[in-house]
Amino acid sequence: MKKLVLSALVLGSAFAAAPAFAQASGSVDVSGTVSARCSAVTPISGSITLGELAKADGTIDAAFSSNTGGLTRNFTIKCNGANPKVSVDAKPLVNAASNNAPNGYTNTVHYTATVVALGAKGGSTSIADQSISTGATSSPLNDRLASVSNNIALTVGAGVTTDSNAMLDAGAYAGKVEITVAPAA
């Protein structure tokens, strides 16, 4: 019995003398990225119907006063980055069936396309492009794009011809406005 008690004491003291297991700890970093992007909630599409382009004397109606449905269209764009860039490229209205207009006539109507972008801080940026010039007109917003509906508005107006006295050749005229809203590079 002495031996059993002594063995139990030795065994017990061996466990007591063994060091306790220490706690292990550390940390794991977790990361990710969000790319700057812009997307159209409402597509940048549709049409603006200018109606009769000529006044009674056959020259350009600069105000496009015969338009139906108004001269402005609104779009909702979402951008998650700061300072997106807006580009506007107005293409002239051309009567493609009249490719050899005689002197005193024209088959091309120019206009100004203006895009107004609402900023998150309450201001707005206006970018205008005239179809008489080639290439797009671009500008940074210098703000974030407002996160509201109809934060981009396109308006067309100020119709002109290269010769202000030219008569518009009869026929159908077609043009377009290309709008791009892109995140800052």
VENGIJO-V327030 format. One record per helix or strand. SS is the DSSP state (H for helix, E for strand). FROM is the first residue (numbers start at 1). TO is the last residue. If there is no record, write none. Layout:
SS FROM TO
SS FROM TO
//
This chain:
H 2 17
E 38 40
E 49 49
E 54 54
E 60 60
E 68 68
E 72 75
E 77 79
E 85 94
E 105 106
E 108 119
E 124 130
E 137 140
E 145 145
E 152 160
E 167 168
E 174 182
//
